[in-house]
Amino acid sequence: MSTERIIVDARIADAFVEKLAAKAKMLPAGDPRGNVVLGPLVTPEAAERVQELVDDAVAKDAALVAGGKRNGPIMEATLLDHVTPDMHIYSEESFGPAKNVMRVNGDEEAIRVTNDTEYGLSSAVFSRNVERAMVVASRIECGICHVNGPTVHDEAQMPFGGLEASGYGRFGGRAAIAEFTDLRWITIEDPQQHYPF
């Protein structure tokens, strides 16, 4: 459920990126036994893969506005701006602390870019206008969408699962029972029952 892609309306993108980059720069990365927010990735190779995605994007003119460095399995909080479809990080999940910003013009382009992925687990829509956000959320192709809340959210009683390459089926609560069982109707007739005609 970790946020990978951040799609921002161009009208507010400069201010948004400035604030998010400032926040990312404040997140210390390092040995988790110390006072850090970001510890190591699962392996040095996982961090190397994230670095490769970042380097590819920068080589193709993405703006590196925060982070971008790694030390073995530890990667700084990294933010890329002006990410485009020709960059690998546009369509590949980093599974690391590298996030990309894609600038769009209006709701229609935001929906198109959001759905331009093979993944569809969790998403979020932020807006001051909740009705508008609900319309956008209803058009996003994913298993979970939160309005004005983070993509990372789970409740045991709620159906959890994604679309496309983000899995199939649902688990959690009654949805899990429905996904993993077939509802059938079986009757036993009483041989002594009365038929009216």
C-alpha positions as CSV (number, residue, x, y, z in Angstrom):
1,M,0.0,0.0,0.0
2,S,3.0,2.3,0.0
3,T,2.6,5.3,-2.2
4,E,4.8,5.0,-5.3
5,R,3.4,7.6,-7.7
6,I,2.2,11.1,-6.8
7,I,0.1,12.8,-9.4
8,V,-0.3,16.6,-8.8
9,D,-2.2,19.2,-10.6
10,A,0.3,21.6,-12.3
11,R,-1.4,24.6,-10.7
12,I,-0.2,23.6,-7.3
13,A,2.7,21.4,-8.2
14,D,5.5,23.9,-7.4
15,A,4.3,24.6,-3.9
16,F,3.5,20.9,-3.3
17,V,6.9,19.7,-4.4
18,E,8.7,22.3,-2.4
19,K,6.9,21.3,0.8
20,L,7.3,17.6,0.2
21,A,11.0,17.9,-0.6
22,A,11.6,19.9,2.6
23,K,9.8,17.1,4.6
24,A,11.8,14.3,2.8
25,K,15.1,16.1,3.6
26,M,14.2,16.0,7.3
27,L,13.8,12.2,7.4
28,P,17.1,10.7,8.6
29,A,18.2,7.3,7.1
30,G,20.7,5.0,8.7
31,D,21.2,2.3,11.2
32,P,17.8,1.5,12.8
33,R,19.4,1.2,16.2
34,G,19.9,5.0,16.1
35,N,17.5,7.9,15.8
36,V,16.4,7.3,12.2
37,V,13.1,7.1,10.3
38,L,14.4,5.1,7.4
39,G,16.4,1.9,8.1
40,P,17.9,-0.4,5.5
41,L,16.0,-2.0,2.7
42,V,15.7,-5.8,2.8
43,T,19.0,-6.3,0.9
44,P,21.8,-4.1,-0.6
45,E,20.5,-5.3,-4.0
46,A,17.1,-3.9,-3.3
47,A,18.6,-0.5,-2.5
48,E,20.8,-0.8,-5.7
49,R,17.6,-1.4,-7.7
50,V,16.0,1.8,-6.3
51,Q,19.2,3.7,-7.1
52,E,19.1,2.4,-10.7
53,L,15.5,3.7,-11.0
54,V,16.4,7.1,-9.6
55,D,19.5,7.3,-11.9
56,D,17.5,6.4,-14.9
57,A,14.9,9.1,-14.2
58,V,17.6,11.7,-13.6
59,A,19.4,10.8,-16.8
60,K,16.0,11.3,-18.6
61,D,15.6,14.8,-17.1
62,A,13.6,14.2,-14.0
63,A,14.5,16.7,-11.3
64,L,16.0,15.2,-8.2
65,V,14.6,17.5,-5.4
66,A,15.5,15.4,-2.3
67,G,17.8,12.5,-1.5
68,G,19.0,10.2,-4.2
69,K,21.9,8.7,-2.4
70,R,22.4,5.2,-0.9
71,N,24.9,3.5,1.4
72,G,24.7,-0.2,1.0
73,P,21.1,-1.2,1.9
74,I,20.2,2.3,3.2
75,M,18.6,4.8,0.8
76,E,17.8,8.4,1.6
77,A,14.2,9.6,1.3
78,T,14.2,10.5,-2.4
79,L,11.8,12.7,-4.4
80,L,11.8,13.0,-8.1
81,D,9.8,15.7,-10.0
82,H,8.7,15.9,-13.6
83,V,8.6,12.1,-14.0
84,T,7.5,11.0,-17.5
85,P,6.4,7.7,-19.1
86,D,9.8,7.1,-20.6
87,M,11.4,6.7,-17.2
88,H,11.4,3.3,-15.6
89,I,10.2,4.6,-12.2
90,Y,7.0,5.8,-14.0
91,S,5.8,2.2,-14.4
92,E,7.9,0.2,-12.0
93,E,7.4,0.0,-8.3
94,S,10.5,0.9,-6.4
95,F,9.6,-0.8,-3.1
96,G,11.9,1.8,-1.5
97,P,11.9,5.4,-0.3
98,A,11.9,6.9,-3.8
99,K,8.7,8.7,-4.8
100,N,8.0,10.4,-8.1
101,V,5.8,13.4,-8.9
102,M,3.9,13.5,-12.2
103,R,2.4,16.9,-13.1
104,V,-1.0,16.9,-14.8
105,N,-3.5,19.4,-16.0
106,G,-6.9,18.8,-14.5
107,D,-8.9,15.8,-13.4
108,E,-9.1,14.0,-16.7
109,E,-5.4,13.8,-17.2
110,A,-4.9,12.9,-13.5
111,I,-7.3,9.9,-13.9
112,R,-5.6,8.9,-17.2
113,V,-2.1,9.0,-15.6
114,T,-3.3,7.3,-12.4
115,N,-4.7,4.4,-14.4
116,D,-1.7,4.2,-16.7
117,T,-0.1,1.4,-14.7
118,E,-0.4,-2.4,-14.4
119,Y,-0.8,-2.1,-10.7
120,G,-4.0,-1.3,-8.7
121,L,-3.8,-2.1,-5.0
122,S,-4.3,1.2,-3.1
123,S,-4.7,4.8,-4.0
124,A,-5.7,8.1,-2.5
125,V,-7.4,11.3,-3.7
126,F,-6.9,14.6,-1.9
127,S,-9.2,17.5,-2.5
128,R,-11.0,20.3,-0.6
129,N,-14.1,19.3,-2.6
130,V,-15.1,15.9,-1.3
131,E,-17.8,15.4,-4.0
132,R,-15.2,16.0,-6.7
133,A,-12.8,13.7,-5.0
134,M,-15.4,10.9,-4.9
135,V,-16.1,11.3,-8.6
136,V,-12.3,10.9,-9.3
137,A,-12.0,8.1,-6.8
138,S,-14.8,6.2,-8.5
139,R,-12.9,6.3,-11.8
140,I,-9.5,5.0,-10.5
141,E,-8.9,1.4,-11.3
142,C,-7.8,-0.1,-8.0
143,G,-9.0,-2.2,-5.2
144,I,-8.8,0.5,-2.5
145,C,-9.1,4.2,-2.7
146,H,-9.1,6.6,0.2
147,V,-10.3,10.2,0.0
148,N,-8.2,12.7,2.0
149,G,-6.3,9.9,3.7
150,P,-3.1,7.9,3.1
151,T,-2.7,4.9,0.8
152,V,-1.5,2.8,3.7
153,H,-4.7,1.8,5.6
154,D,-6.1,-1.5,6.5
155,E,-8.9,-2.7,8.7
156,A,-9.5,-6.4,9.4
157,Q,-13.2,-6.3,8.7
158,M,-12.9,-4.5,5.3
159,P,-12.2,-6.2,1.9
160,F,-8.6,-5.9,1.0
161,G,-7.1,-6.6,-2.4
162,G,-6.1,-5.1,-5.7
163,L,-6.7,-5.2,-9.4
164,E,-4.5,-6.2,-12.4
165,A,-0.9,-7.1,-11.3
166,S,-1.7,-6.2,-7.7
167,G,-3.4,-9.5,-7.1
168,Y,-6.8,-11.0,-7.3
169,G,-9.6,-11.6,-4.9
170,R,-10.2,-10.0,-1.5
171,F,-9.5,-11.0,2.0
172,G,-10.7,-9.5,5.2
173,G,-14.2,-9.8,6.8
174,R,-17.1,-11.3,4.8
175,A,-15.4,-10.5,1.5
176,A,-12.8,-13.2,2.2
177,I,-15.5,-15.8,2.7
178,A,-17.2,-14.8,-0.5
179,E,-13.8,-14.9,-2.4
180,F,-12.8,-18.4,-1.2
181,T,-16.2,-20.1,-1.2
182,D,-19.0,-20.8,-3.6
183,L,-22.5,-20.0,-2.5
184,R,-24.8,-22.9,-3.2
185,W,-28.4,-23.9,-2.5
186,I,-29.1,-27.5,-1.5
187,T,-32.5,-28.7,-0.5
188,I,-34.0,-31.9,0.8
189,E,-37.5,-32.5,-0.1
190,D,-40.0,-34.1,2.3
191,P,-41.4,-37.2,0.5
192,Q,-44.6,-36.8,2.5
193,Q,-45.2,-33.2,1.7
194,H,-48.6,-32.1,0.4
195,Y,-48.9,-30.7,-3.1
196,P,-52.1,-28.7,-3.6
197,F,-53.0,-30.2,-7.0
